[in-house]
Each structure stands twice: as C-alpha cells, then as structure tokens.
Amino acid sequence: MVEFVKDGATGMEKVLLREPGGATAQIHLYGGHVTSWKNEKGEEMLFLSSKAIFRPPKAIRGGIPVCFPQFGGFGALEQHGFARNRMWTVDPNPPPPPPFAGTGPNKPYIDLVLKPADDELKIWPHNFELYQRVMLGFHGELTSIIRVRNTDNKPFTFTFALHTYLSVSDISEVRIEGLETLDFLDNLRDKERLTEQGDAITFDSEVDRIYMGTPTKIAVIDHEKKRTFVLKKEGLPDAVVWNPWEKKAKAMADFGDDEYKHMLCLEAAAVEKPITLKPGEEWKARQEISAVPSSYFSGQLDPCKVLNG
Ligand SMILES: O=P(O)(O)OC[C@H]1O[C@@H](O)[C@H](O)[C@@H](O)[C@@H]1O
C-alpha cells in the first residue's frame, strides 16, 4: 500500500509504504529522504534525532539523507551537496526499473525525482535528473534504487552517498563486519590514507572514515538488540562510517547530547572515484538493508545465507 499524507508535526508531505507483512517506511518529499523504516513488529530501524529540524535549508538529522552531487566536503559545494535539502517530486512516469530492481506485485514502492531549478543551476550549472525508487521487500527489507541522468549538453562529475543512520541499542555494543583490512581515508586526520586492522570495527570514540573498495555486503551486528543489519549495495564501492561521539554531539544543534549512543551511520557511497557522465548517459546504484535476528548470523560474513536462508 502506498499512501500520500501531510506530516502532522511538520506540515510536510510524505509517502507511507506498507508491505503486507507489516513493515512500513516513510519518505519525505523534502530531501527525497527516508525518515522511518519499521519492521513487522513496529520497531524503528533507522535513527532520527529527537531534535531533527524539518525546515529548509536544514537537512533532516537521521533517516537516509541523499548526498548529491557532492559527498561531504569533497568539492566546492555545500557539505553533502544540495539534494538533501531540496523538494523532490513524485515521478508519475518513471523510467522502466533496472533489471536488479526486484520489483514485484506486492512490494510497495514510490518513485521520486529531483531536477534542478534556477537556484541549483546557479550553484551547479548542470542539467540532471536524479531518480530514487524506495521499495519495501517481502521480508521488510528497504531498497533504494538511484539513477542519475545527464540531460545536459556537456559532461558532469559528481560524488554520491546514501547517508543511512541506523538505530542501535548502544554504540559500544555494536560491531561492523566486512571492512577488515581495507584502506580508508580518515576524516579526523585530514583524509590521511590508513589501513584497517584484521578485526571487526568496534566503537569507543569518534569515527569518521571513508572505506574504499568495499564488498557488496557489510554487516552491522548489534549485540544488545540481538539484531544484525545487512547492507547490500551495487554501484557504490565506498562505505563511510560515522559516529560523532560525545563532544561533537554536544556541538550539533539538531542532535541530542546522548544520541550518539543510539546511532551509527553506514553510508554506501561513490567518493574516492567520482562519477563522470557524458550527455545522455545514466548512472545506477542500489542499496538494500535488511534486519535479521543475530542468532541467524554465524559471526562470519555470509549475508547470502542471511538474506536467502
Ligand atoms: O552534519 P552533516 O553535514 O549532516 O554531516 C554529518 C557527517 O556526515 C558524514 O558522512 C561525514 O563523513 C562527517 O564528516 C559529517 O560530520
């Protein structure tokens, strides 16, 4: 089921997806931003700050901001680009889904699009179409399919990320598997290139890293909640891991002082090698997140078993 509603608290337009098994998702047209994803028991799986500001030009703190045409400070534009604080529209006539879309009759989805108006063209002079299909799968998994199309008469280059804020019980009880031994750029050390050691990543201080050449599946294991998130991705070779920890949390106006304990950003991204599109070309990417009880998870990263088993 797909429903269009006005958010009572913010007056903003949003879309509700409800999958027959009971899972739900909410997508705000502001930012093309997934702000809620609940499993069939009604448990929220995305973090959304209690202080999130739903008012332009602020980006919404939590959920899944879309970073385009620039990730972070990797360029001359505002941090994370402008797509996350612009109004998207529902696309009445979406392009046919790519073969990996996995759409089906009972899978609710919505197609959104962002095209530049004069404002955007002034700061980034390129005609583009940015499409996002958000979809709930049979097991409540949340999928975003992204397409960027160059509708200009000259090439353009961009970086991109789906800045997913996962809800976790306690950041000290969480570990990430799948990024061991990879190289990363450390944002806390002026983007110095370092190599991750052999162990799964755990957290006891601020982390802000861009892992490069990452696998198509990454797992976030929440020991306390006995829940594992499995993030599968295509077309997004990098993975950003971010937790602001205590000091930075206190400095952010739209973030509660202690909220860093209950969130972890795992961001499927294309940053290290920016994407260039010639006129008429299209770029596609896909992210699917599922949440499974950790007892299904062997401790070895074999999310094929988790997803298909
Ligand atoms: O506060 P913003 O603009 O939403 O960014 C949050 C964080 O987003 C992460 O992706 C960046 O790596 C961090 O450096 C940044 O602090």
The ligand as a Gaussian input file, in Angstrom:
#p B3LYP/6-31G(d) Opt

LIG

0 1
 O       26.332000      17.312000       9.734000
 P       26.238000      16.739000       8.336000
 O       26.516000      17.731000       7.262000
 O       24.918000      16.039000       8.130000
 O       27.354000      15.639000       8.225000
 C       27.439000      14.619000       9.149000
 C       28.671000      13.749000       8.883000
 O       28.451000      13.040000       7.688000
 C       29.471000      12.084000       7.402000
 O       29.147000      11.451000       6.203000
 C       30.792000      12.783000       7.243000
 O       31.800000      11.841000       6.973000
 C       31.104000      13.569000       8.505000
 O       32.324000      14.285000       8.359000
 C       29.965000      14.538000       8.826000
 O       30.230000      15.170000      10.065000

